[in-house]
Amino acid sequence: MLERLQALADRYEKLSELLCDPAVAGDAEKLRAYSKEQADLQDIYDAYCEYKKTVTQLADAKAMLAEKLDDDMREMVRAEIDELTARKEELEARINALLQPRDPNDDKNVIVEIRGAAGGEEAALFAADLFRMYARYADMQGWKVEVLNAHESDLGGYKEIIFMVRGRGAYSKLKYESGAHRVQRVPVTESGGRIHTSTSTVVVMPEMEEVEVEIKDSDIRVDTFCASGPGGQSVNTTKSAVRVTHLPTGITVSCQDGKSQNSNKEMALRVLRARLYEKKLQEEMARYGSERKSKIGTGDRSERIRTYNFPQSRVTDHRIGLTLHKLDSVLAGELDEIIQALTLADRAEMAEQGRAAHA
């Protein structure tokens, strides 16, 4: 493993040299390819560098025990050795997880669907909170968010909102968000001050290209209608909104937030391709059963994955038992800690399954 890690580190450093070469800087295709390759190696390179540093510090600390030390100093060195040993084991587990094969969809844009579920108006308001959370996170990552379709509730929440997140690695970081998100708080509609529990569902799907998911013209029906605003009020009198129905599966997608009928049809087809891919994925997962049933979840929208408890300012991800007491920060888009923990847990499980398969 160390030889492989050193080879990856050498490649990372070689890419740094290449990216500083004026000839590469003037070649847009090479610059893009080398930048992407280096970005893909960043996490494993950082972990390996820290691992080497920790191993060196551990060796130095063990060497100190061979010297003449007073009792207090000897105790301090032993405590340092214990701490460094634990850190070394943690880094080994992290590196092993990072070396697992990547999901081929990881670099894709994503289509996210959020719907208010149990809880009526409060669930719709929470759906809006989740949308703002993801939009802020996307902004922090330098990604772009494009709303494809939205149905607002009377109080400004979302009965449903569908949006695209464009940016490298969007799917790799957001794919674990699929499932039921639960909120515990006093709703704005509650006059007695009682805490209610409501849920909103999130579905995250990679954007699929036409060549990856083919949709035949004969398999779809396209209907047009007038776009409407909150509460069903009409916002225009032209039939710019589009509803696409996939006849073989019965899947229906509506889009009305585009500037024209053509743009709404294009958006609806993007969502339809993503839903068809998700349907195929879920069918394969059901077919193979527990063969790849990660504790991170199957992406089923009915599976409760996270609770947002306002009275305790607590966020708990039930899949990995992670609890953070910084609800405001999480809702403000600071999701890295949760996403990194989910990613490592999933990769660690894949590594364990790989070892079991070869045992």
N, C-alpha and C positions, 0 to 999 in steps of 0.2 A: 504494500500500500504506500509506503514511504517513497518508493521509486516513482510510482504514478503521481503522487503529490508533488514531488520535486519537478517532474516533467511538466506538470500543469503550471507550477510557479515559474519555471523557465519560460514557458510560452507566454504567460501573462507579462513578464518583464520584457520579452522580445516584442510583444505588441506595443508596449509603452514606447520602445525605441522607434518602431515603425510609425506610430502616430505622430511622432515628432519630426519625421522625415518630410521635408518640403515636397518631395515627389508624391508622397502619399496624400499629404494635405491638399494637393491640387487635383487629386483623383477622387471624385465624389463617391464612386462605387467602392473603391478600396477603403476609403475612409469610413464609410458606413459599415462595411463588412468587418473591418478590424475593430471598430468601436463596439459593435454588437458582440463579437467574440470575447473581447476583453470584459465587457459588462457581464457576460454569462459566467466568466471565471472569477468575478470579483469576490463573491462570498467565500468560495473555497480557498482563494488566495489569502484573504484576510484571516480565515480560520487557521490555515496552515502556518502563516507567519506567527500568529499568537501561540500556536502549538509549539513551534521551534523555540520561541522565547521562553515558554513555560518549562520545556524540557531542560534548557540550559540553566535556568534559575534553580530547578529541582536538583540538578547535578551539583551545582555550586553549593547549595544548602546541605546536601548529603556529605560533600567533601569537608564542610566546616565541622561536622560532628567528629571527624577524625582528629581535629585539632584540640589543643588543651583549652577548654572553656569553663567558666564558672557555671554553677548550677542554673542561675537565672538565664544566662545567655544560651545554655544548652536547651532549656525549656522553650525559649523563644524560637530557636532554630527548629526544634521538633514540631512546634505549632505551625511554622512556615512550611515545613515539609508536608504536613497533613493537608494544609490548604492548597499547596501546589499540586499534590497528588490528586486531590479531588478535582481541581481545575483541569488537569491533564486528562482524566477520565471523561470529564464533561466534553472537552474539545474532541476527544477521540470519537465519542458518540455523535457529536455534531458533524464532524468530517465524514464519518461513515454514512450519515444520512444525506449529506450534500453530494456524495459520490453516486447516489442512486440515479437511475435513468430519469430524465425529465419528461414531464407530460408534453407530448407534441403540440398541444394547444396553448402552452403556457405564454407564448409571446403574442397571442391573438388579442384583438379588441374584445370587449364583452358587451352583451345585451343583458340588462338587469330589469327584472319585473318585480315591483313591490305592490302588494295589495293589502288593504285593511281586511282583517279576518274577524275573529271574535271580539266584540266590544263596540260595534257600531261606529258612532262619530269619533269616539276616543281612539279606536283602532285606526281610523283614517288619519287622525292627527299624528299618531305615532308613525304611520307610514311616511308622512311628510318629514318627521324628525329623522327617520332612517335615510330618506333621500338626501336631506341636507348633510347628514353625516358622511355618506359616500361621496357626495359632490365636493365636500371640503377635503376629504382624503385624496380624491383624484387631483384636486388643485395642488395639494402638497407634493404629489408625485409628478406634477407637470403634465398631467393627462387632460384631455378635453372631454366634456360631458355634453351630450346632445339629447334633449328630450324628444322622444318619438311619438309618444301619446300619453295623455293625462286626463283623468276624470276626477275633478275636484269635488270635495264634499261641501256642504253649506257653510262650515266653519273654517274652511281653508285647508283642510287636510286632503288626502288623496285616497279615493276609493281604489284607484289603480294608477300607477305611473310606470311607464316603460321608457328606459333611456339607454343610450349607448355610451360606453366609456372607451375613448380611443387613446391608446398609449402602449408602448412596449412593456410587456410583462403584466398587463392589466388582468388577464385571466389567472396568471400564476398567483396573484395576491388576493383576488376577489372570489375565487372559485369555492372557498370554504364558507362563504356567506349564505349559501342556499339553505333554506329551512325556515322554521317558525321562530320568530323573535318575539319574546314576551316582555311586556312593560307592566310594572307595578307602581302606580302613583295615584294621586287624587286628580280626577279629570276636571277640566274647566267647566264641565256640565254638572259636576257634583256639588250641590249646595250644602250637604251635611259633612263634608270634610273626610269622607270615607275613602280608603284606598281601594282602587279597582284593579283587576288584572285583565289586560287586553292583549291581543296578538296581531301581528302583521306577518305576512309571508314574503320571503325573498327567493327569487330564482335567478341564478347567474349562469349564463350560457355563452360559450365562445361564439364570436361572429364567424360564420362559415361562408366561404367563397362559393360561387355558382358551380365551379368544377368539383367542389367537395360534396355539395348536396344539390343534386339536380332537381329542379321543379319544372315539370312539363306544363306548357300552356293549357293542354287539354285536361290537366288535373286540378285547375283552379277556376273559381268563379270570382269575378271582380265586381263589386257593387259600389256605387258612389252615393254620398249623401251630404247634407249640409253640416258643417262643423258646429259644435255647440259648446257653450261655456259652462261655468259652475251651475249646478242645479238644473241643467238642461236648457238654459236660455240660449237662443240662437245668437251666434256671433257673426254669421255671414249668410248670404242668400245664394251663394254659388256652391255647387256640389264638388268641393275640393277634398272632402274627407273620403277615405277609401276603406272598404272592407274586403279582405281577401279570404276566401274559404278554400281550404285544401280538401277536395272532394274525397279522396281515398281514406283520409283519416278524420275528416270533420273538423280539423283545427281551423279556427277563425282568428284573424288578426285585423284590428282596425287601427288606422293612423289618421290623425287630423291636424297635427302640429306643424306639418311642412308648409311651404309657401305655395305649393301647387298640387294638383291632382297627381301629376307624374312623380313628384318627390315623395308624396305620401304613399303611392304604390310601391316605389322603390324601398322605402323604409319598412313597409308591411312585409315585403318579400324577404328582407333581411331578417326580420323577426321570425317569419315563418321557417326559413332555413335553419335558424338556431333552434326553434322548437322541435323541428323534425329530427335534428341531430340529437337533441336531449332525449326525445322519445326513443330513438334507436339505442342510445346509451343505457337508459333505464331498462329497456327490454333485455339487453345483453347482461346487465347486472343481475336481473331477476333470473335469467337462464343459468348463470354460473353460480348463483347463490352466494355462499360464504367464501367463495374462492378469492374474492377481492372485496370484502365488506369491511371497510376501514371504520375504526371508532370515530374518525372525523366525520363520518356520515355518508349517506348515499346521495345527498342532494335533494332528498324528498322534501317537498315544501311542508308536509305535515309533521316532520320531525322537529321537535323543539330543540333548538341548539343554544340559545342564549337568553338570559334574563337581564333586564335593565331595571334595577330597583331604585327609584328616586328617593324615598325616605332615608335609605342607607347610603346613597351615592355609590351604589355597588353595581358592577357588571360581572356576571358569571357566565363563562362558557362551559356548558355542561358536558361537552364531549371530552375535554381534557382536564376538567376540574380547576380551571383557572379563574380566580376571582381578583378583580381590581377595584379598589375603592377610589375611583376617579371618574365617575360617570360623566361629569361635564366635559372633561378632556376627551373622552371617547366619542361623545356626541359631537364634539368640535372637530372630529376627523382624525384624532390621534389613535389610529388603529394598528400601528406597526407592532406593538408588543403582543397583541392578540394574534395577528396574522403570522408573525414569525414563530410563535409557539405552536400554532396549528400546522404550519408548514413542516417544522422539525418533527412534530409528533407523527405526521403522516409519512414522512420519509423514513423515520425510525421504524414504523410499522412495516413499510415496504421492505426495508432491509431485513427485519426479523422474518418476514414471510419468505424472502429470498433464501435466507439461511436454512429455514425449515424445509424448503422445497429441495435443497441440495443435501440435506442431512441423510 
